[in-house]
Amino acid sequence: MRIGELSRRTGVSSRSLRYYEEQGLLTSSRSDAGQRHYSDTEVERVSLIRQLFDAGLSSRVIASVLPCVETPGDSDVVDEAFATMTRERDRIGTEIARLIETRDALDVVIEANQRHRAALAAEPVARSA
């Protein structure tokens, strides 16, 4: 299938698909006219790539774990992918903890603002004579 069809079937823009290819995440063959052609298996691969991007992984990290999917019998590849995924999970956990702290700090500021707004609303309005 050509890039437009892969884009339609996956919901991923042609521009993103070209980027995936530049990053070594996706492969295609080329026609004599230079058009990209993809196999049907690339639909699933693009879906996996999207999931990994959505999880916050970089293209570099994704490129390092995808070989685990392609050669699951290679213990070196599997071990390296496991180590990378574990590091990324820990990084995401740390980021989540930081975001929770930031949200909690913002809640304190919001509560102070609400008290201030309530106090202003309770003040009598000054009348001009």
PyMOL commands that set and color helices and strands:
alter all, ss='L'
color gray80, all
select helices_A, chain A and resi 3-10+14-22+41-54+59-70+75-122
alter helices_A, ss='H'
color red, helices_A
select strands_A, chain A and resi 29-30+36-37
alter strands_A, ss='S'
color yellow, strands_A
deselect
rebuild
show_as cartoon
